[in-house]
């Protein structure tokens, strides 16, 4: 039987989902002074250095954390940063990004041959319908089509990274590990994206432009880098991993659905982003659909190798 989450730990989890939700707004602010690829390179450089000096690599072959770094770092956040640069509203990006659950479901079905339930199909169908409502371009809330599609591509890479995590967890179990060290996985995978991001930045801008951006950092630019590297990545995943070690995933993981809520609220307060009624309906449908797909049937919990129970789709955690 799972123990009850105490107030201090519950507050820590809420702080993490707030930090993750607000990170979409911070990305938007950081892109005022940096190109998307340069911001990505700096985020992951500082997330990895000097953390790798103190954190052991996960007990799996390097190919797992390298592949994870490419999918979740270069793929997921490269697409997200570029989409926001093209005009994707930060608040809506926090919602659309949750379509990773749909892609995780598709990849799990095709690549891992996992069974499909009726409620999963129903829930993800509702979420997909919500995405269509969000993409309906009207008035001040209009979204550039390219930005929306690239955001969805980022979510697809996130879904693919979840498959990598499942494979890595299975490999860790074969080595006798009780569970995969997710924090170590995040720290060491952060070594990977900086080089591709920097190469892309050099294609996008001249070395002189990049040098000038780095040497003339504004206070907001520096804050954005540190927030994304230490707040969203290291602190966020450090606390999240610690909570998952203390409580069942079924207690902690559902709170990740608060990320789009805090994302929308932060973008509204800081960036004054406004949504159309249609898009609000779409946001509600996305979150509702994910809830339906996650908590399938009355006994919608699947048992992990360590004996804990967790919702089927929310086994895959945020980065």
RARA-V178045 format. One record per residue. N is the residue number from 0. RES is the residue in one small letter. BURIAL is + if it has 16 or more other ideal C-beta (glycine too) atoms within 10 Angstrom, else -. D_FIRST is the distance of its C-alpha to the first C-alpha in Angstrom with 2 decimals. Layout:
# RARA-V178045
[[N,RES,BURIAL,D_FIRST] [N,RES,BURIAL,D_FIRST]]
This chain:
# RARA-V178045
[[0,x,-,0.00] [1,x,-,3.82] [2,x,-,6.51] [3,x,-,9.47] [4,x,+,12.44] [5,x,-,15.33] [6,x,-,18.76] [7,x,-,20.40] [8,x,+,18.09] [9,x,+,18.13] [10,x,-,21.89] [11,x,+,22.14] [12,x,+,20.54] [13,x,-,22.92] [14,x,-,25.74] [15,x,+,25.14] [16,x,+,25.22] [17,x,+,28.28] [18,x,+,29.94] [19,x,+,29.35] [20,x,+,30.67] [21,x,+,33.66] [22,x,+,34.47] [23,x,+,36.22] [24,x,+,38.60] [25,x,+,39.11] [26,x,+,40.05] [27,x,+,42.60] [28,x,+,44.06] [29,x,+,44.17] [30,x,+,46.11] [31,x,-,48.96] [32,x,+,50.19] [33,x,+,48.75] [34,x,+,48.93] [35,x,+,45.57] [36,x,+,45.88] [37,x,+,46.89] [38,x,+,44.00] [39,x,+,41.64] [40,x,+,43.38] [41,x,+,43.15] [42,x,+,39.50] [43,x,+,38.44] [44,x,+,41.00] [45,x,+,39.64] [46,x,+,36.01] [47,x,+,36.92] [48,x,-,39.55] [49,x,-,39.00] [50,x,+,35.20] [51,x,-,35.84] [52,x,-,37.56] [53,x,-,34.34] [54,x,+,31.59] [55,x,-,31.51] [56,x,-,31.76] [57,x,+,28.75] [58,x,-,28.83] [59,x,+,30.31] [60,x,-,33.91] [61,x,-,35.66] [62,x,-,36.27] [63,x,+,32.69] [64,x,+,32.77] [65,x,-,36.39] [66,x,+,35.66] [67,x,+,32.74] [68,x,+,35.16] [69,x,+,37.71] [70,x,+,35.50] [71,x,+,33.38] [72,x,+,36.13] [73,x,+,39.47] [74,x,+,38.41] [75,x,+,35.83] [76,x,+,37.16] [77,x,+,40.75] [78,x,+,40.72] [79,x,+,38.94] [80,x,+,41.37] [81,x,+,44.34] [82,x,+,43.27] [83,x,+,42.99] [84,x,+,46.34] [85,x,+,47.82] [86,x,-,46.79] [87,x,+,43.23] [88,x,+,41.98] [89,x,+,39.14] [90,x,+,37.05] [91,x,+,37.45] [92,x,+,36.81] [93,x,+,33.30] [94,x,+,32.68] [95,x,+,34.59] [96,x,+,32.88] [97,x,+,29.57] [98,x,+,31.30] [99,x,+,29.99] [100,x,+,27.21] [101,x,+,30.05] [102,x,+,31.61] [103,x,+,28.40] [104,x,+,28.01] [105,x,-,31.66] [106,x,+,31.60] [107,x,+,28.46] [108,x,-,30.17] [109,x,-,33.49] [110,x,-,32.71] [111,x,-,29.44] [112,x,-,30.11] [113,x,+,26.70] [114,x,-,26.61] [115,x,-,27.35] [116,x,-,25.85] [117,x,-,27.97] [118,x,+,25.75] [119,x,+,25.90] [120,x,-,29.67] [121,x,-,29.89] [122,x,+,27.84] [123,x,+,29.73] [124,x,-,32.93] [125,x,+,32.34] [126,x,+,31.68] [127,x,-,34.82] [128,x,-,36.80] [129,x,+,35.69] [130,x,+,37.05] [131,x,-,40.33] [132,x,+,40.52] [133,x,+,39.90] [134,x,+,42.65] [135,x,-,45.12] [136,x,-,47.67] [137,x,-,49.27] [138,x,-,50.98] [139,x,-,49.65] [140,x,+,46.22] [141,x,-,47.77] [142,x,+,46.04] [143,x,-,48.15] [144,x,-,47.33] [145,x,-,47.35] [146,x,+,44.83] [147,x,+,42.45] [148,x,+,42.81] [149,x,+,42.29] [150,x,+,39.11] [151,x,+,37.87] [152,x,+,39.01] [153,x,+,36.90] [154,x,+,33.84] [155,x,+,34.78] [156,x,+,34.92] [157,x,+,31.47] [158,x,+,30.23] [159,x,+,32.12] [160,x,+,30.60] [161,x,+,27.10] [162,x,+,28.42] [163,x,+,29.70] [164,x,+,26.30] [165,x,+,24.79] [166,x,+,27.74] [167,x,+,27.39] [168,x,+,23.70] [169,x,-,24.82] [170,x,+,27.68] [171,x,+,25.56] [172,x,-,23.40] [173,x,-,26.74] [174,x,-,27.74] [175,x,-,24.77] [176,x,-,22.96] [177,x,-,19.16] [178,x,-,19.45] [179,x,+,22.38] [180,x,+,23.54] [181,x,+,23.86] [182,x,+,25.60] [183,x,+,28.11] [184,x,+,28.57] [185,x,+,29.45] [186,x,+,31.80] [187,x,+,33.68] [188,x,+,33.93] [189,x,+,35.55] [190,x,+,38.51] [191,x,+,39.37] [192,x,+,40.15] [193,x,+,42.70] [194,x,-,45.50] [195,x,+,45.40] [196,x,+,45.04] [197,x,+,48.06] [198,x,-,50.08] [199,x,+,49.38] [200,x,+,50.34] [201,x,-,53.61] [202,x,-,54.33] [203,x,-,53.66] [204,x,+,55.54] [205,x,-,58.20] [206,x,-,57.42] [207,x,-,59.42] [208,x,-,57.25] [209,x,+,54.05] [210,x,-,55.59] [211,x,-,56.69] [212,x,+,53.24] [213,x,-,51.63] [214,x,-,54.40] [215,x,-,54.64] [216,x,-,51.00] [217,x,-,50.58] [218,x,-,48.02] [219,x,-,46.03] [220,x,+,46.14] [221,x,-,44.93] [222,x,-,42.11] [223,x,+,41.04] [224,x,+,40.99] [225,x,-,39.03] [226,x,+,36.56] [227,x,+,35.84] [228,x,+,35.84] [229,x,+,34.02] [230,x,+,32.19] [231,x,+,31.01] [232,x,+,30.77] [233,x,+,30.06] [234,x,+,28.43] [235,x,+,26.51] [236,x,+,25.11] [237,x,+,24.70] [238,x,+,22.43] [239,x,+,20.60] [240,x,+,20.01] [241,x,-,18.86] [242,x,+,16.27] [243,x,+,14.96] [244,x,-,14.81] [245,x,-,12.70] [246,x,+,10.27] [247,x,+,9.37] [248,x,+,12.68] [249,x,+,11.64] [250,x,+,11.52] [251,x,+,14.67] [252,x,+,16.90] [253,x,+,17.73] [254,x,+,19.37] [255,x,+,21.95] [256,x,+,23.53] [257,x,+,24.86] [258,x,+,27.19] [259,x,+,29.89] [260,x,+,29.69] [261,x,+,30.43] [262,x,+,32.87] [263,x,+,34.87] [264,x,+,34.93] [265,x,+,36.10] [266,x,+,38.73] [267,x,+,39.99] [268,x,-,40.32] [269,x,-,41.75] [270,x,-,43.57] [271,x,-,44.33] [272,x,+,43.28] [273,x,-,43.72] [274,x,+,42.32] [275,x,+,44.00] [276,x,-,42.50] [277,x,+,42.11] [278,x,+,40.11] [279,x,-,37.81] [280,x,+,37.20] [281,x,+,36.54] [282,x,+,33.99] [283,x,-,32.12] [284,x,+,32.30] [285,x,+,30.99] [286,x,+,27.84] [287,x,-,27.34] [288,x,+,27.97] [289,x,+,25.44] [290,x,+,22.77] [291,x,+,23.84] [292,x,+,23.94] [293,x,+,20.56] [294,x,+,18.48] [295,x,+,20.23] [296,x,-,19.89] [297,x,-,17.28] [298,x,-,14.84] [299,x,+,16.01] [300,x,+,13.43] [301,x,-,14.73] [302,x,-,13.07] [303,x,-,14.43] [304,x,-,16.04] [305,x,-,13.61] [306,x,-,10.72] [307,x,+,9.24] [308,x,-,10.03] [309,x,+,12.85] [310,x,+,15.65] [311,x,+,18.61] [312,x,+,21.25] [313,x,+,19.41] [314,x,+,18.56] [315,x,+,22.05] [316,x,+,22.19] [317,x,+,25.12] [318,x,+,27.91]]
